Amino acid sequence: MRSQKNFLRGIMVSGLFLFLLSCPLQAFSQDFPTKPITIYCGFEAGATTDLTARALAEAGQKILGVPVVVENKAGGGATVAATLLASKKPDGYTLAVLSSSALDTRHLMLNVPYDPFKDFTYILAYANYIGGICVKKESPIKTLNDLVEHARKNPGVVSYSSSGIGATQQLAVEFLAKQTKVSFKHVPFKGGAPACTALIGGHVDFTAGAGIHLNYVKQDIFRMLAVTISDKRDPDFPDIPTLTDLGYKDVPPALYVLLAPKGLPDPIFNKLELAFRQAAHSSEFKKVLNNLSVPFHFKDRRQLETDFPGTYKFYADLLKEMGLEKEKTK
């Protein structure tokens, strides 16, 4: 009888101990947030991703009641930011805005220390990247067919810039090269801005843009030959065809994704998801997207987790077919 009482007493003590342990987490989750939140941006200041991240942060902080600060962690096509995020505590105070290419194509092409399936909590996506193949305005190349034929006559010589190895727009170009049986020389950069600068300086023959190139098209500095990573024409440039318009297959669109480290407690996730969902749907945020010619496209956590495996498999198969899946960082 005494041993039974001791056993029951032990269970009660253990239960009380576990309850007390959980109290700080529950209290922390209920009080969240109590200090500034940091959002890592995977690209340089002034890039389209950066501008949308700052607009989302500004709208989000009005709802959360604490400052939301964007820190640029450019490099490796957002893999630097993804690596940093994966190493942080899942307390809700460190998030990141990345291109989804950091989670699928770049993970397949580069040696990165994170697992896109295991190391992150997906919160939401708020837009699609829209790509474009551009030459300088004074270039004799007037159409995409001109570019392909130029590459056919100069195999492996015609060069192009992108925001890095594994960028979705890079793969759109390589997929085009495969379909047309030509080859291009890829020159990767740390973001879209330096990739465009390389074209302006005459260091490459064309650029594969994913947002910031549109500024140069609007200023009549670049001529856009085709829209990539999208099956819809850019409403600002309705006369410019998509790759599919021209009879080519394209790659799936990349997304602007907000995410946190793995293990984010549900109460904190719910507060962040609600705040940034409202921010993403706000009129001031959509106005910023519209001014940047970035198409709004919202996906919640469930949709991201449902769609991601299929996109990942598509790229895994495509990269293997094109012989690009084993490319390594230097």
Rosetta silent file (secondary structure, phi, psi, omega in degrees, C-alpha in Angstrom):
SEQUENCE: MRSQKNFLRGIMVSGLFLFLLSCPLQAFSQDFPTKPITIYCGFEAGATTDLTARALAEAGQKILGVPVVVENKAGGGATVAATLLASKKPDGYTLAVLSSSALDTRHLMLNVPYDPFKDFTYILAYANYIGGICVKKESPIKTLNDLVEHARKNPGVVSYSSSGIGATQQLAVEFLAKQTKVSFKHVPFKGGAPACTALIGGHVDFTAGAGIHLNYVKQDIFRMLAVTISDKRDPDFPDIPTLTDLGYKDVPPALYVLLAPKGLPDPIFNKLELAFRQAAHSSEFKKVLNNLSVPFHFKDRRQLETDFPGTYKFYADLLKEMGLEKEKTK
SCORE:     score description
SCORE:     0.000 S_00000001
   1 L     0.000  -44.066  178.823    0.000    0.000    0.000 S_00000001
   2 H   -62.444  -41.395 -179.523    2.827    2.353    0.924 S_00000001
   3 H   -64.286  -34.390  178.346    4.638    1.600   -2.335 S_00000001
   4 H   -66.677  -41.499  177.939    1.441    2.401   -4.254 S_00000001
   5 H   -63.678  -40.778  178.539    1.155    5.761   -2.463 S_00000001
   6 H   -63.067  -38.598  179.798    4.803    6.501   -3.208 S_00000001
   7 H   -64.442  -46.224  179.349    4.217    5.625   -6.857 S_00000001
   8 H   -64.165  -38.778  178.568    1.197    7.946   -7.100 S_00000001
   9 H   -63.197  -38.192  179.394    3.102   10.675   -5.293 S_00000001
  10 H   -64.320  -40.300  178.736    5.929   10.292   -7.803 S_00000001
  11 H   -64.062  -42.244 -179.092    3.539   10.668  -10.714 S_00000001
  12 H   -64.815  -41.259  179.447    2.044   13.824   -9.173 S_00000001
  13 H   -65.396  -43.568  179.598    5.457   15.353   -8.570 S_00000001
  14 H   -62.987  -42.827  179.171    6.600   14.534  -12.096 S_00000001
  15 H   -63.246  -41.275  178.214    3.432   15.994  -13.559 S_00000001
  16 H   -63.540  -39.480 -179.922    3.812   19.166  -11.514 S_00000001
  17 H   -63.126  -44.187  179.643    7.447   19.456  -12.641 S_00000001
  18 H   -66.309  -36.679  178.328    6.487   19.132  -16.314 S_00000001
  19 H   -63.957  -44.146 -179.574    3.689   21.661  -15.863 S_00000001
  20 H   -64.871  -35.884  177.391    6.058   24.180  -14.298 S_00000001
  21 H   -63.746  -37.345 -176.795    8.518   23.620  -17.116 S_00000001
  22 H   -77.705  -20.415 -176.439    5.827   24.369  -19.687 S_00000001
  23 H   -59.860  -46.757  179.428    4.616   27.524  -17.956 S_00000001
  24 H   -58.522  -40.141  179.533    7.470   29.782  -19.106 S_00000001
  25 H   -65.290  -41.710 -179.856    6.924   28.702  -22.743 S_00000001
  26 H   -65.000  -43.826  179.254    3.184   29.244  -22.468 S_00000001
  27 H   -63.841  -41.024  179.289    3.662   32.641  -20.856 S_00000001
  28 H   -61.506  -44.303 -178.484    6.307   33.535  -23.466 S_00000001
  29 H   -65.478  -38.291 -178.328    3.993   32.536  -26.293 S_00000001
  30 H   -69.437  -35.231 -177.480    1.089   34.502  -24.832 S_00000001
  31 H   -81.732  -18.789 -175.683    3.192   37.644  -24.363 S_00000001
  32 L   -57.799  138.553   -4.531    4.854   37.434  -27.790 S_00000001
  33 L   -95.272  150.564  179.557    6.102   39.714  -29.214 S_00000001
  34 L  -121.642    1.896 -179.696    7.844   41.869  -26.607 S_00000001
  35 L  -151.528  171.042 -178.434   10.872   43.024  -28.597 S_00000001
  36 L   -58.707  147.522  176.545   11.863   43.778  -32.213 S_00000001
  37 E  -106.275  137.183  179.307   11.593   41.050  -34.838 S_00000001
  38 E  -105.994  133.230  173.175   14.345   40.613  -37.417 S_00000001
  39 E  -114.850  116.909  172.572   13.684   39.500  -40.987 S_00000001
  40 E   -76.028  133.569  172.895   16.711   38.350  -42.954 S_00000001
  41 E  -106.281  131.504 -174.739   16.474   39.225  -46.638 S_00000001
  42 L   -75.657   -1.083 -177.872   18.335   36.871  -48.929 S_00000001
  43 L  -132.151  171.159 -172.344   19.338   39.607  -51.379 S_00000001
  44 L   -70.591  160.245  177.127   21.101   42.959  -51.382 S_00000001
  45 L   -59.161  135.181 -179.969   19.584   46.282  -50.365 S_00000001
  46 L    93.313  -14.057  176.094   17.567   47.777  -53.201 S_00000001
  47 L   -68.913  159.467 -179.433   16.795   44.430  -54.835 S_00000001
  48 H   -58.317  -41.657  178.231   13.160   43.694  -55.563 S_00000001
  49 H   -60.503  -42.715  178.768   13.080   41.057  -52.812 S_00000001
  50 H   -61.049  -45.941 -177.160   14.504   43.590  -50.362 S_00000001
  51 H   -64.765  -38.616  178.242   11.930   46.236  -51.280 S_00000001
  52 H   -71.891  -37.179  178.603    9.023   43.819  -50.852 S_00000001
  53 H   -62.472  -41.331 -179.806   10.447   42.493  -47.560 S_00000001
  54 H   -67.929  -37.388  177.335   10.699   46.039  -46.181 S_00000001
  55 H   -66.748  -39.330  177.708    7.146   46.812  -47.260 S_00000001
  56 H   -66.023  -41.702  178.994    5.910   43.615  -45.584 S_00000001
  57 H   -62.461  -43.367 -179.140    7.872   44.448  -42.426 S_00000001
  58 H   -63.313  -43.544  178.633    6.449   47.957  -42.294 S_00000001
  59 H   -69.130  -37.419 -177.986    2.886   46.720  -42.658 S_00000001
  60 H   -68.472  -37.553 -177.284    3.490   43.848  -40.225 S_00000001
  61 H   -68.176  -25.783  176.428    4.919   45.966  -37.420 S_00000001
  62 H   -66.861  -29.602 -178.973    1.779   48.081  -37.332 S_00000001
  63 H   -87.129  -40.491 -176.358   -0.180   44.939  -36.510 S_00000001
  64 H   -79.038  -24.625  178.181    2.336   43.272  -34.157 S_00000001
  65 L    82.185   10.700  175.321    3.093   46.441  -32.200 S_00000001
  66 L  -134.451  156.520  177.007    6.882   46.006  -32.234 S_00000001
  67 L   -61.468  140.501  172.886    9.535   47.067  -34.760 S_00000001
  68 E  -118.711  113.385 -170.323   10.162   44.600  -37.587 S_00000001
  69 E  -108.986  131.135  177.980   13.673   45.165  -38.936 S_00000001
  70 E   -95.043  128.274  175.067   15.013   43.868  -42.250 S_00000001
  71 E  -116.966  126.600 -179.983   18.672   42.805  -42.356 S_00000001
  72 E   -81.248  123.510  177.219   20.248   42.021  -45.720 S_00000001
  73 L  -125.548   66.516 -174.851   22.154   38.728  -45.755 S_00000001
  74 L   -75.371  154.941  175.110   22.940   38.499  -49.454 S_00000001
  75 L   132.997  141.724  176.163   24.952   35.742  -51.064 S_00000001
  76 H    64.250   26.713 -179.719   24.544   32.349  -52.638 S_00000001
  77 H    60.738   42.325  178.684   21.143   33.243  -54.071 S_00000001
  78 H    81.856    2.972  177.635   19.633   33.561  -50.563 S_00000001
  79 H   -73.034  -26.288  176.050   21.359   30.423  -49.261 S_00000001
  80 H   -63.951  -48.062  179.016   23.407   32.578  -46.841 S_00000001
  81 H   -63.712  -40.459  179.254   20.203   33.919  -45.279 S_00000001
  82 H   -63.901  -40.423  179.124   18.641   30.453  -45.239 S_00000001
  83 H   -63.483  -44.772  178.708   21.701   29.000  -43.502 S_00000001
  84 H   -62.428  -44.600 -178.333   21.628   31.723  -40.838 S_00000001
  85 H   -61.297  -42.553 -177.946   17.904   31.279  -40.258 S_00000001
  86 H   -62.079  -22.547 -177.588   18.218   27.514  -39.814 S_00000001
  87 L   -89.359   -5.619 -174.326   20.737   28.088  -36.982 S_00000001
  88 L   -90.097  160.231  176.847   18.473   30.403  -34.965 S_00000001
  89 L   -68.830  143.322  178.634   16.143   29.630  -32.069 S_00000001
  90 L   -83.956   62.621 -176.801   12.504   29.108  -33.083 S_00000001
  91 L  -105.337    1.210  178.274   11.295   31.922  -30.848 S_00000001
  92 L    87.875   -4.948 -177.283    9.607   34.035  -33.535 S_00000001
  93 L   -95.649   -4.900  174.855   12.117   36.860  -33.346 S_00000001
  94 E  -131.705  118.130  179.473   14.142   35.781  -36.380 S_00000001
  95 E  -126.346 -179.043  175.799   12.444   35.223  -39.725 S_00000001
  96 E  -151.331  146.606  168.518   13.520   35.406  -43.359 S_00000001
  97 E  -110.167  118.739 -175.644   12.166   36.408  -46.728 S_00000001
  98 E  -130.082  159.888  164.009   13.710   34.196  -49.403 S_00000001
  99 E   -76.213  140.057  178.654   13.182   33.165  -52.952 S_00000001
 100 H   -61.716  -16.147  177.351   11.803   29.643  -53.007 S_00000001
 101 H   -65.013  -23.693  175.892   14.745   28.783  -55.270 S_00000001
 102 H   -68.192  -18.239 -175.318   16.928   28.790  -52.121 S_00000001
 103 L  -103.498  -18.699  178.625   14.810   25.881  -50.931 S_00000001
 104 L  -119.772  -72.320 -172.552   14.577   23.779  -54.078 S_00000001
 105 H   -63.846  -44.298 -176.819   16.922   24.485  -57.004 S_00000001
 106 H   -71.457  -32.075  175.455   19.871   25.801  -55.010 S_00000001
 107 H   -64.674  -31.244 -179.773   19.579   23.025  -52.469 S_00000001
 108 H   -81.604  -23.996 -174.472   19.828   20.578  -55.345 S_00000001
 109 H  -102.573  -22.136 -173.618   22.769   22.318  -57.043 S_00000001
 110 L  -122.064  158.225  173.074   24.903   23.555  -54.148 S_00000001
 111 L   -83.408  100.272  179.282   26.370   22.184  -50.952 S_00000001
 112 L  -119.335  149.778 -172.798   24.265   23.931  -48.324 S_00000001
 113 L   -88.254   16.032 -179.168   24.040   22.982  -44.622 S_00000001
 114 L  -125.283  157.799  177.062   20.254   23.029  -44.344 S_00000001
 115 L  -111.998  117.428 -176.703   17.408   20.737  -45.316 S_00000001
 116 L   -64.245  -19.062  179.882   14.427   22.594  -46.811 S_00000001
 117 L   -88.423  -24.611 -170.184   12.069   19.866  -45.577 S_00000001
 118 L  -115.172  -18.792 -167.923   13.352   19.655  -41.982 S_00000001
 119 L  -105.976    2.968 -175.985   14.904   22.972  -40.938 S_00000001
 120 E  -135.920  154.702  168.669   12.167   25.568  -41.489 S_00000001
 121 E  -107.237  113.346 -179.742    8.637   26.535  -40.522 S_00000001
 122 E   -77.526  128.152 -178.738    6.877   27.859  -43.614 S_00000001
 123 E  -100.232  -57.844  178.524    4.642   30.821  -42.772 S_00000001
 124 E  -169.110  165.125  169.043    3.378   32.126  -46.116 S_00000001
 125 E  -119.327  144.844 -174.884    4.220   33.221  -49.645 S_00000001
 126 E  -123.730   -6.253 -178.655    3.029   36.583  -50.907 S_00000001
 127 E  -164.916  164.587  171.641    4.119   36.939  -54.542 S_00000001
 128 E  -103.080  143.726  166.741    5.626   35.339  -57.627 S_00000001
 129 L   -74.809  146.900  174.108    8.899   36.361  -59.175 S_00000001
 130 L  -124.290  123.591 -173.961    8.549   37.326  -62.824 S_00000001
 131 E  -100.120  170.470  177.845   11.604   36.838  -64.977 S_00000001
 132 E  -160.692  140.050  174.061   12.828   38.235  -68.222 S_00000001
 133 E   -93.524  118.223 -172.456   15.563   37.672  -70.776 S_00000001
 134 E  -127.524  144.090  170.555   17.017   41.104  -71.563 S_00000001
 135 E  -119.218  168.485  174.975   19.668   42.616  -73.817 S_00000001
 136 E   -67.527  151.641 -175.410   20.872   46.206  -73.945 S_00000001
 137 L   -58.224  -36.350 -177.673   18.635   48.503  -75.942 S_00000001
 138 L   -83.304    2.513 -179.753   21.317   49.106  -78.579 S_00000001
 139 L   -64.341  142.621  175.591   21.917   45.372  -79.096 S_00000001
 140 L   -70.884  -11.267  179.343   21.401   44.085  -82.651 S_00000001
 141 L   -80.548  116.235 -174.132   19.473   41.185  -81.101 S_00000001
 142 L  -103.522  -26.088 -176.320   15.810   42.075  -81.447 S_00000001
 143 L  -135.025  168.858  177.048   13.988   38.832  -80.624 S_00000001
 144 H   -64.832  -36.067  178.149   14.488   35.644  -78.648 S_00000001
 145 H   -62.992  -37.739  175.655   14.960   33.793  -81.923 S_00000001
 146 H   -59.732  -42.315 -178.893   17.798   36.196  -82.795 S_00000001
 147 H   -64.979  -44.698  179.477   19.453   35.340  -79.481 S_00000001
 148 H   -61.969  -44.400 -179.777   19.105   31.605  -80.025 S_00000001
 149 H   -67.255  -34.981  176.225   20.522   31.824  -83.538 S_00000001
 150 H   -63.034  -41.206  178.338   23.398   33.994  -82.291 S_00000001
 151 H   -68.951  -33.783  179.123   24.191   31.333  -79.710 S_00000001
 152 H   -65.232  -36.519  179.420   23.953   28.608  -82.332 S_00000001
 153 H   -80.789  -16.272 -178.801   26.597   30.374  -84.426 S_00000001
 154 L  -132.831   67.092 -173.480   28.764   31.031  -81.358 S_00000001
 155 L   -59.515  129.783  176.795   28.473   27.922  -79.162 S_00000001
 156 L    73.211    4.692 -176.873   29.480   28.447  -75.525 S_00000001
 157 L  -102.884  -37.763 -177.023   30.454   32.070  -76.159 S_00000001
 158 L   -69.131  121.588 -172.834   27.217   33.995  -75.613 S_00000001
 159 E  -110.258  156.454  177.626   27.142   34.876  -71.918 S_00000001
 160 E  -146.110  153.858  178.767   24.433   35.882  -69.489 S_00000001
 161 E  -106.600  155.092  173.547   24.181   37.042  -65.884 S_00000001
 162 E  -150.230  178.841 -178.747   21.771   35.978  -63.147 S_00000001
 163 L   -81.267    9.858  173.391   21.361   36.377  -59.400 S_00000001
 164 L   139.445  166.103  177.764   23.345   33.214  -58.752 S_00000001
 165 L   -62.065  128.891  179.540   23.781   29.501  -59.312 S_00000001
 166 L    89.748   -1.067  175.700   20.431   27.783  -59.004 S_00000001
 167 L   -60.548  141.032 -178.005   18.381   30.924  -59.581 S_00000001
 168 H   -57.911  -38.332  179.824   15.075   30.001  -61.156 S_00000001
 169 H   -68.558  -28.828  173.800   15.708   32.397  -64.021 S_00000001
 170 H   -63.998  -43.990 -177.955   19.065   30.703  -64.674 S_00000001
 171 H   -68.648  -30.403  174.814   17.298   27.377  -65.001 S_00000001
 172 H   -62.201  -41.152  178.782   14.731   28.908  -67.347 S_00000001
 173 H   -68.164  -44.084 -179.405   17.609   29.928  -69.641 S_00000001
 174 H   -66.066  -34.707  176.829   19.323   26.555  -69.371 S_00000001
 175 H   -66.949  -39.096  175.085   16.023   24.799  -70.060 S_00000001
 176 H   -62.593  -43.564  179.403   15.608   27.001  -73.148 S_00000001
 177 H   -59.430  -41.277 -179.876   19.156   26.130  -74.233 S_00000001
 178 H   -64.604  -42.480 -178.142   18.361   22.437  -73.919 S_00000001
 179 H   -67.877  -32.500 -177.333   15.188   22.755  -75.965 S_00000001
 180 H   -97.734   -1.943  178.283   16.904   24.739  -78.719 S_00000001
 181 L    59.703   44.395  172.756   20.139   22.687  -78.594 S_00000001
 182 L  -124.937  176.457  177.804   22.408   25.686  -77.988 S_00000001
 183 L  -135.190  143.942  176.910   24.688   26.593  -75.087 S_00000001
 184 L  -122.183  155.597  176.385   25.158   29.761  -73.071 S_00000001
 185 E   -98.232  117.892 -176.711   27.895   30.792  -70.661 S_00000001
 186 E   -88.755  131.053  176.460   26.475   31.511  -67.213 S_00000001
 187 E  -121.291  101.523 -176.214   28.003   34.299  -65.083 S_00000001
 188 E   -82.361  149.236  176.192   26.433   34.242  -61.589 S_00000001
 189 L  -130.294  176.755 -177.183   26.210   37.231  -59.240 S_00000001
 190 L   -83.274   -1.514 -179.951   25.034   37.812  -55.659 S_00000001
 191 L  -179.908  175.385 -177.824   21.782   39.405  -56.753 S_00000001
 192 H   -68.870  -33.999 -178.566   19.743   40.879  -59.554 S_00000001
 193 H   -62.789  -52.865  177.695   21.224   44.378  -59.255 S_00000001
 194 H   -65.539  -27.698  176.508   24.854   43.389  -59.947 S_00000001
 195 H   -65.125  -40.120  176.806   23.635   41.010  -62.648 S_00000001
 196 H   -69.509  -38.989  178.283   21.969   43.950  -64.403 S_00000001
 197 H   -59.715  -36.788  178.746   25.044   46.130  -63.868 S_00000001
 198 H   -62.586  -37.733  177.661   27.120   43.492  -65.649 S_00000001
 199 H   -69.932  -42.946  178.874   24.903   43.818  -68.714 S_00000001
 200 H   -58.861  -39.283 -179.163   25.027   47.603  -68.627 S_00000001
 201 L   -79.766   -2.594  178.297   28.825   47.422  -68.481 S_00000001
 202 L    78.747   18.252 -178.816   28.997   45.073  -71.442 S_00000001
 203 L   -83.819  -16.727  175.539   30.441   42.193  -69.420 S_00000001
 204 L  -136.258  164.764 -178.542   27.716   39.783  -70.564 S_00000001
 205 L   -85.873  -29.106  176.452   25.536   39.533  -73.662 S_00000001
 206 E  -156.219  168.566  177.393   22.202   39.314  -71.841 S_00000001
 207 E  -125.807  147.839  174.351   20.758   38.985  -68.371 S_00000001
 208 E  -105.021   95.085 -174.295   18.202   36.618  -66.895 S_00000001
 209 E   -88.795  163.859  176.980   16.342   38.921  -64.540 S_00000001
 210 L  -139.815   30.276  176.622   13.783   38.199  -61.858 S_00000001
 211 L   154.686  -63.831 -174.274   12.456   41.620  -60.931 S_00000001
 212 L   -69.505  -19.669  177.307   14.901   44.506  -60.898 S_00000001
 213 H   -59.892  -26.436 -177.592   15.493   44.164  -64.650 S_00000001
 214 H   -64.356  -30.531  176.805   12.059   45.707  -65.153 S_00000001
 215 H   -59.889  -40.211 -178.045   13.354   49.066  -63.930 S_00000001
 216 H   -75.771  -29.176  174.824   15.823   49.114  -66.803 S_00000001
 217 H   -67.888  -42.583  179.534   13.180   48.041  -69.294 S_00000001
 218 H   -64.197  -32.214 -179.767   10.965   50.914  -68.153 S_00000001
 219 L   -85.868    3.796  178.701   13.897   53.324  -68.534 S_00000001
 220 L    64.677   30.211  175.812   14.496   52.053  -72.076 S_00000001
 221 L   -94.454  -36.040  177.606   17.965   50.796  -71.141 S_00000001
 222 E  -111.312  152.599  168.773   17.132   47.125  -71.663 S_00000001
 223 E  -110.251  121.352  178.749   15.086   45.372  -74.316 S_00000001
 224 E   -89.672  123.087 -176.756   13.178   42.400  -72.875 S_00000001
 225 E   -86.647  -31.424 -179.231   12.990   39.555  -75.377 S_00000001
 226 E  -162.219  149.249  172.497   10.741   37.235  -73.381 S_00000001
 227 E   -86.052  135.216  179.532    9.055   36.837  -70.018 S_00000001
 228 E  -121.369  171.595 -177.798   10.282   33.802  -68.075 S_00000001
 229 L    46.052   35.825  177.109    9.184   31.799  -65.008 S_00000001
 230 L  -160.044  142.895  176.416    5.610   32.845  -65.702 S_00000001
 231 L   -97.509    7.659  179.203    2.831   31.688  -67.982 S_00000001
 232 L  -122.371  143.211  176.494    1.346   35.194  -68.015 S_00000001
 233 L   -69.370  152.732  175.940    2.598   38.304  -69.758 S_00000001
 234 L   -71.292  123.612 -178.131    3.678   41.239  -67.660 S_00000001
 235 L   -61.458  -22.748  176.939    0.720   43.659  -67.617 S_00000001
 236 L   -77.673  -19.175 -179.037    3.176   46.574  -67.858 S_00000001
 237 L  -135.512   66.863 -172.704    4.622   45.081  -71.059 S_00000001
 238 L   -65.807  -15.840 -179.260    1.745   43.247  -72.726 S_00000001
 239 L   -87.052   -8.239 -178.435    3.521   43.038  -76.088 S_00000001
 240 L   -90.711  121.787 -174.778    6.431   40.996  -74.738 S_00000001
 241 L   -75.653  156.733  170.479    5.753   37.259  -75.121 S_00000001
 242 E   -85.047  168.355  175.608    6.304   34.566  -72.537 S_00000001
 243 L   -60.783  -38.825 -179.893    8.436   31.527  -73.296 S_00000001
 244 L   -68.303  -32.928  174.731    5.248   29.491  -73.586 S_00000001
 245 L   -58.807  -34.639 -176.135    3.849   32.038  -76.054 S_00000001
 246 L   -88.621    4.454  174.824    6.903   31.330  -78.191 S_00000001
 247 L    93.027   12.481 -179.838    6.383   27.595  -78.047 S_00000001
 248 L  -108.086  155.084  172.511    8.906   26.682  -75.341 S_00000001
 249 L   -80.727  147.556  179.127    8.461   24.970  -72.009 S_00000001
 250 L  -121.925  170.292  177.948    9.213   27.069  -68.931 S_00000001
 251 L   -93.028  161.276  179.023   10.054   26.251  -65.312 S_00000001
 252 L   -63.034  150.483  179.839    7.617   26.742  -62.397 S_00000001
 253 L   -66.795  147.275  173.096    7.499   30.242  -60.914 S_00000001
 254 L   -87.925  151.775 -176.441    9.577   31.059  -57.857 S_00000001
 255 E  -113.424  151.221  166.528    7.842   32.477  -54.800 S_00000001
 256 E   -84.392  115.298 -172.268    8.640   35.176  -52.258 S_00000001
 257 E  -118.222  135.134  171.856    8.481   33.113  -49.052 S_00000001
 258 E  -102.831  127.135 -177.671    8.362   34.162  -45.381 S_00000001
 259 E  -146.278  167.894 -177.789    9.638   31.473  -43.039 S_00000001
 260 E  -131.858  169.747  174.464   11.015   30.804  -39.563 S_00000001
 261 E   -63.404  157.668  178.834   13.316   28.190  -38.019 S_00000001
 262 L   -63.848  144.959  175.716   11.885   24.728  -37.466 S_00000001
 263 L    93.460   15.025  179.081   10.051   24.151  -34.207 S_00000001
 264 L   -63.894  123.386  179.708    8.178   27.449  -33.976 S_00000001
 265 L   -59.155  144.208 -175.981    5.520   27.028  -31.236 S_00000001
 266 H   -56.066  -43.695 -179.815    1.973   27.088  -32.555 S_00000001
 267 H   -60.452  -37.184  178.742    0.831   30.144  -30.544 S_00000001
 268 H   -72.334  -43.294  176.537    3.730   32.190  -31.932 S_00000001
 269 H   -55.716  -46.073 -176.860    3.208   30.858  -35.446 S_00000001
 270 H   -61.489  -39.825  179.047   -0.461   31.788  -35.275 S_00000001
 271 H   -67.196  -43.656 -179.890    0.320   35.370  -34.231 S_00000001
 272 H   -66.933  -44.140 -177.701    2.946   35.803  -36.937 S_00000001
 273 H   -62.909  -43.120 -179.622    0.844   34.173  -39.635 S_00000001
 274 H   -65.203  -44.233 -178.087   -2.193   36.308  -38.833 S_00000001
 275 H   -63.899  -47.242 -176.311   -0.179   39.537  -38.698 S_00000001
 276 H   -79.199  -23.161  170.866    1.710   38.979  -41.924 S_00000001
 277 H   -63.981  -46.462  178.505   -1.348   37.602  -43.708 S_00000001
 278 H   -64.160  -40.257  179.152   -3.112   40.870  -42.910 S_00000001
 279 H   -62.487  -44.582 -177.607   -0.003   42.827  -43.908 S_00000001
 280 H   -65.899  -29.228 -179.183    0.290   41.004  -47.247 S_00000001
 281 L   -92.765    0.994 -178.585   -3.363   41.700  -48.057 S_00000001
 282 L   -72.143  151.842 -177.809   -3.184   45.358  -47.062 S_00000001
 283 H   -65.936  -35.459 -179.112   -3.720   47.977  -49.732 S_00000001
 284 H   -68.373  -35.542  178.337   -0.414   49.729  -48.975 S_00000001
 285 H   -70.574  -43.594  179.574    1.555   46.500  -49.423 S_00000001
 286 H   -64.100  -30.539  176.814   -0.216   45.593  -52.651 S_00000001
 287 H   -64.665  -40.180  177.342    0.509   49.096  -53.926 S_00000001
 288 H   -62.764  -45.410  178.522    4.246   48.491  -53.413 S_00000001
 289 H   -59.220  -44.488 -178.816    4.021   45.201  -55.312 S_00000001
 290 H   -62.165  -41.758  179.245    2.153   46.886  -58.130 S_00000001
 291 H   -65.534  -26.327  179.272    4.739   49.672  -58.399 S_00000001
 292 L   -93.343    0.828 -176.020    7.464   47.015  -58.643 S_00000001
 293 L    59.261   36.926  177.917    5.495   44.964  -61.207 S_00000001
 294 L  -102.544  119.008 -177.505    5.517   42.035  -58.783 S_00000001
 295 L   -73.636  123.973  177.015    2.392   39.851  -59.104 S_00000001
 296 E   -64.764  132.905  178.108    0.636   39.208  -55.776 S_00000001
 297 E  -154.232  104.340 -175.083    0.209   35.506  -55.107 S_00000001
 298 E   -94.335  134.376  171.326   -0.694   34.356  -51.603 S_00000001
 299 E  -136.120  135.986  177.415   -0.112   30.847  -50.283 S_00000001
 300 E   -90.208 -179.438 -176.083   -0.504   29.748  -46.687 S_00000001
 301 H   -57.299  -45.371 -177.953    1.558   27.171  -44.822 S_00000001
 302 H   -60.935  -43.791  179.957   -0.644   24.262  -45.832 S_00000001
 303 H   -65.058  -40.706  178.937   -0.465   25.178  -49.517 S_00000001
 304 H   -63.718  -46.016 -177.695    3.307   25.614  -49.391 S_00000001
 305 H   -69.339  -26.276  177.325    3.869   22.300  -47.645 S_00000001
 306 H   -76.987  -41.974 -173.660    1.521   20.580  -50.108 S_00000001
 307 H   -82.046  -30.267 -170.720    3.046   22.096  -53.263 S_00000001
 308 H   -59.105  -45.096 -179.849    6.730   22.111  -52.344 S_00000001
 309 H   -57.368  -37.913  179.713    7.500   18.379  -52.748 S_00000001
 310 H   -67.056  -42.091  177.791    6.137   18.396  -56.301 S_00000001
 311 H   -65.187  -41.279  179.739    8.179   21.441  -57.299 S_00000001
 312 H   -60.746  -44.051  179.560   11.262   19.972  -55.670 S_00000001
 313 H   -65.524  -39.525  178.100   10.847   16.733  -57.617 S_00000001
 314 H   -55.878  -49.074 -178.178   10.337   18.639  -60.881 S_00000001
 315 H   -69.848  -35.949  177.721   13.666   20.422  -60.428 S_00000001
 316 H   -60.273  -44.193  178.909   15.449   17.303  -59.211 S_00000001
 317 H   -67.803  -42.770 -177.995   14.431   15.487  -62.397 S_00000001
 318 H   -65.756  -44.287 -178.586   15.177   18.479  -64.652 S_00000001
 319 H   -65.512  -37.733  177.168   18.607   19.154  -63.151 S_00000001
 320 H   -64.512  -41.685 -179.791   19.555   15.506  -63.441 S_00000001
 321 H   -64.156  -36.150 -178.007   18.432   15.520  -67.076 S_00000001
 322 H   -90.547   -3.149  179.459   20.487   18.650  -67.797 S_00000001
 323 L    71.963   28.981 -177.061   23.522   17.439  -65.827 S_00000001
 324 L  -109.974   -2.913 -171.488   23.451   20.368  -63.410 S_00000001
 325 L   -72.666  -15.153 -177.228   22.539   18.669  -60.147 S_00000001
 326 L  -104.425   11.202  179.098   26.147   18.102  -59.051 S_00000001
 327 L   -66.580  136.097 -174.681   27.422   21.650  -59.460 S_00000001
 328 L  -117.423  157.291  172.880   29.287   22.694  -56.324 S_00000001
 329 L   -71.736  152.891 -179.581   30.223   25.947  -54.669 S_00000001
 330 L   -82.118    0.000    0.000   33.831   26.999  -55.057 S_00000001
